[in-house]
Amino acid sequence: MLDNLPRGTICIEDIEMGMTRHLRKVVTDQDIEMFAEVSTDRNPVHLDDEYAQDTIFHGRIAHGMLTAGLISAVIGEQLPGHGTVYMGQTLKFLGPVRPGDMVKAEVEVTGIDHAKRRVTLDCRCIVDGKPVLKGEATVLAPSRKFD
């Protein structure tokens, strides 16, 4: 057995259909600016108030991938948690996330392949009760057993 799994990690042996985990985060101007710096995506719709007012969004919005990163945080920190390996992710962006918005990022187990240690997760982000992102992730979950 592996004794070095971080606390909170859910191993493939313990994952069940319908399990959910989530986090909530207020997206700040600093988050958007740091994401622009790291990603090198400096589209003015994210950074320039005046420019963004004249777009279909009528104001600045967070990068879609910043919002998607919150899904990654739930997967990597909670379900399954540390030791999880991303294998794939689909995303559909349904609405903007604005500076100051509280985002709820949630994942739900919709498929388990114990033999291959693969887990399928329904992913969603919600702002003010409205979905702003949805998708599906496939991950390789950690195990208590050696390969």
C-alpha positions in Angstrom: 0.0 0.0 0.0 1.1 3.6 -0.6 1.4 5.5 2.6 2.5 8.7 1.1 -0.8 9.8 -0.5 -1.7 13.4 0.6 -4.6 13.8 2.9 -7.8 14.5 1.0 -6.8 12.4 -2.0 -9.5 10.0 -3.1 -8.1 6.8 -4.6 -9.7 4.9 -7.5 -10.7 2.2 -5.0 -12.8 4.7 -3.1 -14.4 6.8 -5.9 -18.1 6.3 -6.4 -20.5 7.4 -9.1 -22.2 10.7 -8.3 -19.4 11.9 -6.0 -19.0 15.7 -6.2 -16.6 18.3 -5.0 -16.4 22.1 -5.6 -14.7 25.3 -4.7 -15.8 28.9 -4.7 -13.6 31.8 -5.7 -14.1 35.5 -6.4 -12.2 36.3 -9.6 -10.2 39.5 -9.0 -8.6 42.1 -11.3 -5.2 40.7 -9.9 -6.2 37.2 -11.0 -6.9 38.4 -14.5 -3.7 40.4 -14.7 -1.6 37.5 -13.5 -3.3 35.1 -15.9 -2.6 37.5 -18.8 1.1 37.7 -17.7 1.5 34.0 -17.3 -0.4 33.0 -20.5 0.8 36.0 -22.6 -2.9 36.5 -23.6 -3.2 40.2 -23.3 -6.5 40.6 -25.3 -7.8 44.0 -24.3 -11.3 42.6 -23.6 -9.6 41.2 -20.4 -7.4 44.2 -19.5 -8.8 47.5 -20.9 -12.1 48.9 -19.5 -12.6 51.4 -22.3 -12.0 48.9 -25.1 -14.1 46.2 -23.4 -17.1 48.6 -23.1 -17.5 48.5 -26.9 -17.6 44.7 -27.2 -20.5 42.3 -27.0 -19.7 41.9 -23.3 -20.0 45.6 -22.5 -17.2 45.4 -20.0 -14.1 43.4 -19.1 -14.2 39.7 -18.7 -11.9 37.1 -17.3 -10.1 34.7 -19.6 -12.1 31.6 -20.3 -9.2 29.4 -19.4 -8.8 31.2 -16.1 -12.3 30.0 -15.3 -11.5 26.5 -16.6 -8.4 26.5 -14.3 -10.8 26.4 -11.4 -12.0 23.0 -12.6 -8.4 21.9 -12.7 -8.0 23.0 -9.1 -11.0 20.9 -7.9 -9.7 17.9 -9.8 -6.1 18.3 -8.6 -6.9 19.2 -5.0 -10.1 17.4 -4.2 -11.5 14.8 -6.6 -9.5 12.7 -7.1 -6.8 15.0 -5.7 -3.1 15.0 -5.6 -1.5 12.5 -7.9 -4.3 12.8 -10.5 -3.2 12.9 -14.1 -5.3 14.9 -16.6 -6.0 12.8 -19.8 -8.5 15.1 -21.5 -11.0 17.9 -21.1 -13.8 19.3 -23.2 -15.1 22.8 -22.5 -18.0 24.9 -23.6 -18.1 28.5 -22.5 -21.6 29.7 -21.9 -21.3 33.1 -20.4 -18.7 35.7 -19.3 -17.0 35.8 -15.9 -16.4 39.4 -14.8 -14.0 40.8 -12.2 -15.7 40.5 -8.8 -17.8 37.5 -9.8 -18.0 34.5 -7.4 -17.5 31.4 -9.4 -18.5 28.0 -8.1 -16.5 25.3 -9.9 -17.8 21.8 -9.5 -17.0 18.3 -10.7 -19.2 15.1 -10.5 -18.1 11.5 -11.2 -20.1 10.2 -14.2 -17.9 7.2 -15.1 -15.3 4.9 -13.5 -13.0 2.3 -15.1 -11.4 0.6 -12.2 -9.2 -1.6 -14.3 -7.6 1.4 -16.1 -7.9 3.8 -13.1 -9.8 6.2 -15.3 -12.5 8.5 -14.1 -14.9 10.7 -16.1 -16.1 13.9 -14.5 -18.9 16.3 -15.5 -17.5 19.8 -15.0 -19.3 23.0 -14.6 -18.8 26.6 -13.4 -21.7 28.7 -12.2 -22.0 32.5 -11.5 -25.1 33.8 -9.8 -27.0 30.5 -10.4 -26.2 30.6 -14.1 -23.8 28.2 -15.9 -20.8 29.9 -17.5 -18.8 26.8 -18.4 -19.5 23.1 -18.8 -17.5 20.2 -20.0 -16.2 16.7 -19.3 -12.8 15.6 -18.0 -11.1 12.2 -18.1 -8.4 11.6 -15.5 -6.1 8.9 -14.3 -6.8 8.6 -10.5 -4.2 7.6 -7.9 -4.4 4.1 -6.4 -3.3 2.6 -3.1 -1.9 -0.3 -5.0 1.4 -0.5 -6.9 1.1 -0.8 -10.7 
